[in-house]
Amino acid sequence: MSTLWHGRFAEGPAEELMAFTVSLPFDQRLAVDDIAGSRAHLGGLARGGIITEAEAASVLDALDAVEQELSSGAFAFAPSDEDIHTAVERRVTELAGPAGAKLHTGRSRNDQVATDLRLYTKRALSDVGARIAALQDVLADRAAKVGTAYLPGYTHLQRAQPVSLAHHLLAHGWALARDVDRLADCRRRADVSPLGAGALAGSSLPLDPAGVAADLGFAAPFENSLDAVSDRDFVAEALFALTMVAVHLSRIGEEVVLWSSEEFGFARLDEAYSTGSSMLPQKKNPDIAELARGKAGRLIGNLTGLLATLKGLPLAYNRDLQEDKEPLFDAIDQMSLALTAVTGLLATLRFDIERMQEAADTPQASATDLAELLVERGMPFRDAHAAVGALVRESLDGGARLSDLVAAHPDLGADAVALLGPGVSVTRRTTPGGAGPAAVAVQLARFRARLDADASRFDP
């Protein structure tokens, strides 16, 4: 078996070594990036006079043919193909002859794979960003259409204060906006070309790292060859950003699970985005929401696994870095699927507004409004808190209805009872960014403006 490194060895590699070290089964997805990097590297070799224009043209034709074979499924992999880089170079050499054997001049698989992975990460993060935007659009549309509907807001999963449904939906939208920030920032730091770093120290040949970087659409070439081939910060950052997306989807999933239960009854699942039971005929299960929770644990594992791999590595390249790809590929795949599924789930979810508002209209939900009324009348907040808390306790103990206790209270009175009316409390949340109708209308406009501004953040 002939390998890229066979010249140093008198014997071929053991089958056990190849079986353990081969990465072709999972790094094939880097094929398009590997060919793009090879084209750019070839251009740099030609500009430096390392190969002739005729040789460059011959190898470019071979690269085009390999790309076509890969895309059509006609490409025949060989037992000696350790990875996608080996496979492409082997086939190019078969097609272009001696000129093809010059393709790897001045290049190592160390800077080659780092370049491929950065190209892939840039593209993949852009795709995830677009999927997040689609989910945010659904949240914005639903927030606009639910109007002044409201439901209980919760802390500690206990009813706290009424909030508008639009406000609740937009809360998830803003969390996803932070995810967009992180993905865009990560993509910016990944936008550096390692090509020209070689195995670790650069080359004695007249390479053109800056020109190659520009040809590949990178913002800049590397500054330090040792760092260029060993840096996987961008993979760890991408995994963290993707894991935060997963955590936010998990939180949405948890609420859908709760809201669609009979105990809450705030929402009804669309049949196309729910499943049934193999035994219980009456069931409609929120599998998408539950898997959104479950996938978060998987991505957390991917992130922590990579960090554990990176934390003990000396400079420069070590084969441990082969373990960077599978967790990244898995995280990209899972979040792409999850975002699309959750987008459909939320787009088709049917809200039971009457049930929501009924749950929010308990008199106790207006307790803070009563305390704030006392503050407006000159009472220190801590004293107002204690006074209203005592009224709530007395009403819950069965002493009297809260409205009667409020009417009889010397510092509140009959006019304060109006604060306990259905839907009144949520209208009193008037501060910017708050849960009341006027503030939410402003917030929705700001959120849509943010979506418009974010639309170009992942442009090449």
Helices and strands as residue ranges (DSSP letters): G 6-8, H 15-21, H 24-27, G 28-30, H 31-47, H 53-72, H 84-96, G 97-102, H 109-145, E 150-155, E 158-164, H 165-190, E 192-193, H 209-215, E 220-221, H 225-230, H 233-259, E 267-268, G 271-273, H 287-310, G 319-324, H 325-348, E 350-351, H 353-360, G 363-366, H 367-376, H 381-396, H 402-408, G 414-420, H 424-427, H 437-454
